[in-house]
Amino acid sequence: MKKRDDLDLDSFEKKLISEKDRVQKGIEILRDELNVLMIEDEIDDTEDMAELQIQNTKDQRILAHLKLELAEIDDALMRMKSGTYGVCETTGREIPLDRLNANPTARTIA
């Protein structure tokens, strides 16, 4: 794979680090919320328990999505270090700048 010399990698790195900070904060908040839900043991009402279980399930799904996002960001930062950032993993062609601006973690052209 060829290295992209036409990209402002500093700009993309700043975007990715900013996004990483946002995602990590979201993960932290959700983990705190899930920990509080697990501690709640004074719930006697079946409706309240069901509502908490639904909220827990939603939070778990969001947490899983945020962890996936974080992994994608970390991978993009690693591609920057290795010199393969902005190159399609499938075709080896350059990922269009518009696509990278819209999705800085993009791995492929499409």
N, C-alpha and C positions, 0 to 999 in steps of 0.2 A: 504494500500500500504506500502511496505517496503522501508526503507531508504537505499540509496547506500553509502557504506563505502569505496568502491574501486575506487572512482573517486577523482581526484585532482580538487576539486571544486574551489579553488583559481585560477587555470589556466583557467577553463571555465568561471569563473566570469570576469576575465580580458579580455578574448576574447569577451564576451557579452558586456561589458562596452565599449570596443574599437569600436565594431560594432554599438552600440547605439550612440556613439559620431559621427560616420560617417553618420549614418542615420539622426540624428538631424541636422547636417550641411547641408545635402542634402535638407531636408525639408525647412530649413531657406533660402537657395539659391533659391529654387523654389518659395517660398512665395514672396520673394523680386522680382523675375522676373514676377510673376503674378500681383503683385501690380503695377509694372511699365507698364505692358500691359494694365491694367485697366485705368491708368492715360492717356495713349496715346489717345488723342482726335483730333489730328491734321491730321489724316489720311483721305485723300480724295479719294485715289485710291482704287477701288473695289478689285483689285488683292492683294494689300498690306493688306487690311482689312481681306480678306479671308485667307491669309497666317498667319496673327496674330491669327485668330480664330482657325486655325489648330494647331498652336503652343500652344495656350492656352489649347486646348483639350488634346494634348499630355502631357503638363505639369500637368494638372489636374489628368490624369491617373497615371502618375509617382508619384505625390504627394499622391494619394490614396494608391498606392502600398507601398510607404515609411512609411506611417502611419500604415499600416497593419504590416509591418516589425517591426516597433517600438513597437507595441502592443505585438508581439510575443516575442521580446527580453525582455520586461518588465515582461511578463508572465513567461518566463524561469527564470528570476531573482527571481521572487516570489516563484517559485517551489523550488529554491535553499534554500530560507529562510524557507519554510515549510517542507523541507526534502524529497520532492517527485521528485526532479530533476533526470533525467536519468531513470525514471520508466515509462513504457508504460501506458498511460491513459486508453487504451482499455483492455489490458490483465493483467496488473500488473507485467509483467515480465521486466527484465532489458533491457534497450535499449543498443545495442552493442556499445562499445567504438568507433569503426570506424565510426558509424553513427553519434554519438555525435560530434566527431571531424570534420566531414564533415558538419554537421548542428547542431550547439550547441542549437538551439531552438526546436529540435525535440521533439515531444510529444508522438510519437508512434514508435513501432519497424519498421513498414513498411511505 
